[in-house]
Every structure is written in structure tokens, then in C-alpha cells.
């Protein structure tokens, strides 16, 4: 039973961290875009490259957080690889 609770706690920590990182990156990027649009004339920008860059930045931030969790001992190597593959395939 303690192993199950520990696994559930790890999952909750990873999911919470990934959500927090994603929200933080999205908010920061949104603020940057709002500041750029307010300070300069609106220029047409291709939608697809911007979306890919944001998605890549989000994934990189999530992977950094996972690495920190692994390095601190919250995640073992197998759990890290599982979460990493989920992030990269999303």
C-alpha cells in the first residue's frame, strides 16, 4: 500500500509540475506578445512557426522540470523515461 501511495504522489507531483511549468511559459509568452503588439505596429506573422516554437519551449521547460525531479530522487529512471516520452509525443 505505501508503494501505491508513493506512486500516486509522484504522479501528482509530475502532473502538477508539468501543468505549472506549461502555464508559466504560456503566461510569460503571452505577456511578451502583448508587449510587442502594444509597442509596435501590428505585423502579420505566420501562425504555424510561432505555435511550433511555443510548443517546443513548453516541452523543453517540462523536460527540465522532470530532470530536476529525477536528480532530486522523486522520480527513478524508468518513471523519468516514461514521462519524457509522453511529453515528447504530445
Buried (B, 14 or more C-beta within 10 A) or exposed (E): EEEEEEEEEBEEBBEEBBEEBBEEBEEEBEEEEEEEEEEEEEEEEEEEEEEEEBEEBBBEBBBEBBEEBBEEEBBEEEBBEEBBEEBEEE
